[in-house]
Amino acid sequence: MIVDVLNLNKETVGQVDLPDLIYNVEMRPHLVHEVVTAQLHSRRAGTAKTKTRAEVSFSNRKPYRQKGTGRARAGTGRSPLRRHGGTIFGPQPRDFSWRPPARVRRGALKVVLTAKLQEKRLMILESFELAEAKTRAFALAVKGLGLDRAVVVTPGVDETLERSARNLPDLKVLRVDGLNCYDLLKHTHLVILKDSLPGIEARLMK
């Protein structure tokens, strides 16, 4: 698939051939669902905790005598049936994270990239160079491209772009190694620097 390569002024400066095995695959939404669900589960803190009857702070004294009161017998105030007693089957700290197979993760990413290209929400840039790390300069450059919520994919570490985008809630800079389904779906547009394409192919053409 032949796609135009643009500069920051939205001028065509070349073309690039995108492989069909990555950018023109069959739509398999169940893969995307599985991978995004796994990502969201991995972000859970898992720190919810309630005290059981063994952990509640309470006296060991029998609340009242066994017979003669007309009430149901009770041996401890820690009983879950009593006020301030322990909790039955309450939440305990746990790890919610799980990781789908690598083949599933790669397949889901291909589906999302294909969808972005088909919806004309994928843009290839020749380069994205800023004189200095300034949030305003980065925001104006993205606005000049006609984008609002966008992810910019860089081939590697680019501190200038990363520092410029970290205070903008609707814009995000990702390295090729950090490319993921959740961020691509969360943002409307995808901007890929031309130098990032070989890295994406090396990662997904396994």
ABEGO torsion letter per residue (X at the ends): XBBBBBBAAGBBAEBBBBBAAAABBBBBAAAAAAAAAAAAAAABAGABBBBBAAABBBBABBABBABGAGBBBBABAABAABBGBBBBGBBBBBBABBBBBAAAAAAAAAAAAAAAAAAGABBBBABBBBABBBAAAAAAAAAAAGBABBBBBBABBBAAAAAAAAABAABBBBBAAABBAAAAAABABBBBBAAAAAAAAAAABX
